[in-house]
């Protein structure tokens, strides 16, 4: 994964967090985001295991944690 790809994921997660804070997503949109977050979660997990650069690894771990928080938020909202 390049730094550019990591930056794109960062911006995607930031936008999603904002949408979640504003309750701007429909049920369908949240379900769609769940699929994308699962894909990103797997991708980041592989990258974290294969990255030896500490700065990059720290960034990827931060993104991984933010993705998990978004997933938890969406999961909770979809229960109802």
N, C-alpha and C positions, 0 to 999 in steps of 0.2 A: 504494500500500500504506500502510495506516495504521500508527501505532506499535503499536496493539493487535494487528494481524495479525503484525507483526514479533515482538512478545512471545510470541504463540502459537507461532510457528515456533521461537523460542528454547527454549521449554519442551518442545516436541516433540523437538527435537534433543538436548536435555539428557537426556530420558528414554531416547531411543534409544542415546545414548552409554553410559548406565548399563547398559542391557540388553546391549549389546555387550561391555562390560567384564566382566559377570557370565556371559557366554555363555548368556544366558537365551532366545535366539531359536532356533526350529526352522528348518530349511531353508526351509520354506514361508513362514514369517514374514519371513525375510531376503529372499526373493524379492519378497514383497509390499512390504517397506520399500524395496527398490530402485526399484520403480515410483513410490512416493511421493517418494523423494528426487530422482528424475529430474524429476518435475513441479515440485518446489520449486526445484530447481537452475535450471530454465528461468525460473520466475517471478522468482526473485531476480536473475538475470542481466538481465532486462528492467528491473527496478526500479533496479538499480545504474546502468544506463546512463541512466535518466531522472531520477535523483534529483540535485538540486543542493545539498541540505542536507548539509554535511560530517558532522555527528554521525550522521545517519541512514545516510548512505553507508558510514561506517565500521562501523556495526552490521551492515548488510547484507553487507558484504564479509567480516566475521567469521563470519556465519552461512553464507555461501557456502563459505568454507574448511572449516568444520566439517562441512558436508554432504559435501564432497568427501572428507574423511577417513573419514566413515562409509561412503561408497560404496566407497572403496578397501578398507576392512576387510571389508565384506560380500563384495566381489568375491573377495578372497583366500580367505575361508572357503568360498565356494561352489565353488571350484576342486576341492575334495576331496569 
